[in-house]
Amino acid sequence: MKTKIYIFIALVTLGVFTGCNDFLTQSPLATNQLSTYFKNDSAAITVVNAAYVPLQWQLSSTTYSNEWFVGDVVSDDALKGGASISDMQEVGLMENFQTTPNSEFLESFYVINYQGIFRTNFAIENINSMDSTTIKAALKTRLIGESKFLRALYHFKLMRLFGGIIKGDRTFTQTDALMARSTKAEIVSFIRQDLEDAIKSLPLKSEYAATEIGRATKGAAQAMLMRVILFDILNSQNQAADYNHVIALGDSIIGSTQYTLDSNYSDYFKVVVSPIPNFVTENGPESVFEIQYMAEATSDYGGLGLTRGNFDQIMTRSRAGSPGYGWGFNRPTQDLYNEFETGDNRRDEAILPYDAGDVYGAEKFSNGYHSRKAAMGFWHGSSFYTPPLAHDTRGPGNTPVIRYSDVLLMVAEAACETNNLSEGIDKLNLVRQRAKNSSTNPSDPTILPLFPYGTYSSSQTDLRTAIRHERRVEFAMEGQRWFDLVRWGIADQVMNAYRVKYSTAEGQDMSEFVKNKHELFPIPEIEMNNNPKLTQNPGY
């Protein structure tokens, strides 16, 4: 799958197919005709492979569009970083709640995900039209399931940033491009139905051949549906039923025995590098779904669709000091560093605290911290090692979307909110036990004691606090924090308190968080100008 997913399929880009039959107009050579293309299994597989590809894109013709610029940087977990304050200035405005509709980042993010939606619809519609003489029934079912999973994921990524969006339930014509936004509730319903369909259609992880690992699975669709339900839980008309649905989905994933926690927390973030062998756990037992990348040496700083490798590695490595040669984005905050308990080795996996006071290439509020997970850096003996990249745009490390620990903590959260405290504590403790086992001295009872720990009791309120703490440290620098704050309805409380707490540092540049405005971002100005039926989000 890592090889197959890199094929850039021109035939699924709008306008490449030609149906012209005017004998005076010759079709270009080597151009596929839509009417004759979908005649075998390989054609269907190819277009579904192409539907995965926009997940990898982190660059448009004008700017970068990595999702952690929202998930980490807009939250209290990270600072923008970069070469200067003006480097990715539109993200600097976002982290200070001063975003404007002319943000190049938002436009890039918008276009990339709608490209993904177009490709999934193109695949669904054309594969559905194939009969038993052109495609095997089981493969047809699976490929449509993969496409619906991807369509749901692209819609979900857009919905989390913009709320109600244009629903992509079919391939768009020129007229369709001038559609009004569906409501957020309508989009959530559409996403949920796609994922329910995918759950029925997709195989288990173990049922794929080794060469196909990385594709959407039944467990990935179930876990994504858990995430979607919890993201919209505050708007639910029946919260108890939705929480119970999350628990049932999680129990099904757990009962499938397809996933386990890696024995050591840091193992998940290791990759094969030279000269240090046997550091590979990509798509391993803890992986529910991750975006596939691989090393590739072709130099390419092109725009949309041309960045086939992972930019995260070069973007999050430090600009100065040892090892340097990075771009210094997504720098952990002191607030995140302080969140970790004594002895919790997850802190050192997420945050690299070398070169304290390093200000070269940093924001004016530098703390010397750098993100470690995406940078693929690790300690080897007494030296910190970051494997060289074949090219800046060709990082080999996969990007985790859902890990098994997330499934456990989502079950814990739903159990807590339905007052099933013993189940919530049990699932929380599974995650904490792994973190404790990963510590330098797991036998020390003061290091990550299991729940209840610290000043927490076993009450629902304290269990909720404990789960929220655990999510922050377990997924630190994985782009989840902002979306957790929004779905819990506490983004205003947390970010305004953060602004006051750090009023003499990064907080001094922040505007006050306005509830019911800043949870969403503005629809990009270019899209508004091109489509008069679009309406802007409140306050922008």
ABEGO torsion letter per residue (X at the ends): XAAAAABBBAAABBGABBABABAABBBBBGBBBAAAABABAAAAAAAAAAAAAAAABABBAABBABAAAAAAAABAABBAEEABAABGAAAAAAAAGABBAABAAAAAAAAAAAAAAAAAAAAAAAAAABBAAABBAAAAAAAAAAAAAAAAAAAAAAAAAAEBBBBBABBBBAAAABBBBBBAAAAAAAAAAAAAAAAAABBBAAABBAAABGBBBAAAAAAAAAAAAAAAAAABABAAAAAAAAAAAAAAAAAAGABBBBABAAAAABBBBOABBGBBABGBAABABBBBBBBBABBBABBBGABABBAAAAAABBABEOAEGBAGBGBBBAAAAAABBBGBAAAAAABBABGBGBABGBBABBAGBBBAAAAGBBBBEABBBBBBBABAAABABBBBABBAAAAAAAAAAAAAAAGBAAAAAAAAAAAAAAAAAABABAABAABGBBOBBEABBABAAAAAAAAAAAAAAAABGAGAAAAAAAAAGAAAAAAAAAAAAAAABAAAABBBBBBGAAABBBBBAAAAAABAABBBBBGX
